[in-house]
Amino acid sequence: MKKLYKDVLIAFPAVLLFSYICYQLNFTQDDAYISYRFVENFLNGNGLVFNIGERVEGFTNFGWVIYMIFLGKLSLDYILISKLTGFLFGIGILGIIFLLGNKLVEFNKDKILIYLALYLTACSQSMAYWAVAGLETTAFAFFALLSLYLFIQKNKLLPFAIITAVLLRPEGALIAIILVLTELITTRTFPKYSFRSAVVALILGLPYIAFKLIYYGSLLPNSFYAKTGMSSDQLSNGIEYTTRFMTHYGFYGIPLIIAIVMFRKLSKEFQSVIIFTVIYTIYITVVGGDVLKVHRFYIPLIGLYALFAVYLVQLLISKINSKLKLPVIIITALLLCGLTYYLPNKFVKDYNRLERHFIEKMSFMADSIKSQDSSNFSVALPTIGVFSYKLIGHHIIDMLGLTDSTIARHGEKPIEGMASTWKESKHNSVYILESEPDYILFSTGVKPSAPAEKALMLYPRFLQSYNQIGWYRKPDYAKNGTVQMVFKKNAISKGAIKPLYPLAFVDNYKLGMEAYSSGNQKNAISYFDKAIKVSPKPIYKYLLYQKGFSHQLLRDH
């Protein structure tokens, strides 16, 4: 009891630190509103669907959605509680890391180092970022780490932790596979315990599997088809994603490399942690990382990388005089915690600010369209989160295919030469234009950015059938205000749906818009002229308008 009191007393400041960082970053991620729309449709009696009448599993967090439905049935604020729950699971991760550290004999001589791992994890802004974002991220990370902890203990409760992880995210199945491989490598015999646990988890998950097959007609969520696709670009993105994580939280991979070098001298428990981390890291890299930034896929591993850093500290101080150990550990702890907070600070804060602004903008657009159009209008756009949640009952076409099976599974062939920073490359312009949505909204207003947006601008049907309309808005970060634009269908579309405009037209139009926005009107006119030069007739009217407006800003009437 005395030891427990001591542990709580020392760990409590870490919980306060983590809570403060969560408070600083508090926001709701746009993607969380996709799950909220499914929840709201179910609570309204329309089924577990994104669009009424369309059974598409456009989410990857089934258990999280069911949890929120349960809260909604109790007339509770499921959005607020989902954020609070994520925060509590973040604290739970701190507890798992502490328990896991206590199970590693490598720290028996210097128990204080386990507290260092706890504080390093608590300093992680990325974990705090996702803890309050409204998604299942920290809940899944908690059960992934709990599965590892139970595995090390050979606890009979492991199957229940695995199936809970599976219900929260499909990667839960990966956890089971990694644990089987971990036992196989460490014991060099058939992994009886982990394999048996995985089979029991599979049996427990049969009702879930049956529901997916019966209700959605597919075992894998629709987003799997929208996002996956092996390519050199995907691997390149994964390497970049992992490199950034190592720079921010992995101390450039040095502690992990040292642990791998010392592998044979370590306990079976620590070997298991290393194998689990390495395989999971390879998986994240190979799949290309995550579309969402701020290290979301690495949240289950942040605490484990902290343990490796602590192990390296132990190696470095092992020869130090016992009287000097405590001061050295304290100084080292302050340095490492400072780096853990500082290194990703700008990266995390920038994305947090941008996401807040984006939520504000998309909410404004949904409210503006709804205020001036009382019809049951439809909208196609590539960023569907809060916008779709504010338009419950309206048909929303996800241009990236996350909630649309036609685009996800029957996308058009990639357009040769098309470059984009977007990882979501699926698109189907013909399908969108045949659907004739009343509005089409680009992620950045009217400038094509995503591959789905660029592809759409190759079609005369789109360029001629949609007009630009907008609303003036004055957010805090825009001194003179801004006009938020959307494309509105102007008439019944006619003619064949064929891509007749060249990609150079779209690229130069985009570059011109970027130069115009940055205030470089001479460059903007140059790009607009290049777009006009390669454009077939009729020339896009808004291209001519933008060129004329740039001339006006230069007083070149």
Secondary structure by P-SEA (a helix, b strand, c coil): caaaaaaaaaaaaaaaaaaaaaaaaccccaaaaaaaaaaaaaaacccccccccccccccccaaaaaaaaaaaaaccaaaaaaaaaaaaaaaaaaaaaaaaaaacccccccaaaaaaaaaaaaacaaaaaacccccaaaaaaaaaaaaaaaaaacccaaaaaaaaaaaaccaaaaaaaaaaaaaaaaccccaaaaaaaaaaaaaaaaaaaaaaaaaccccccccccccccccaaaaaaaaaaaaaaaacccccaaaaaaaaaacccccaaaaaaaaaaaaaaaaaaaaccccccccccccccaaaaaaaaaaaaaaaaccccccaaaaaaaaaaaaaaaaaaccaaaaaaaaaaaaaaaaaaaaaaaaaaaaaccccccccccccaaaaaaacccccccccccccccccccccccccccccccccccccaaaaaaacccbbbcccccccccaaaaaaaccaaaaacbbbbbbbbbccccccbbbbbbbbbcccccccccccccaaaaaaaaaaaaaaaacaaaaaaaaaaaaaaaccccccaaaaaaaaaaaaaaccc
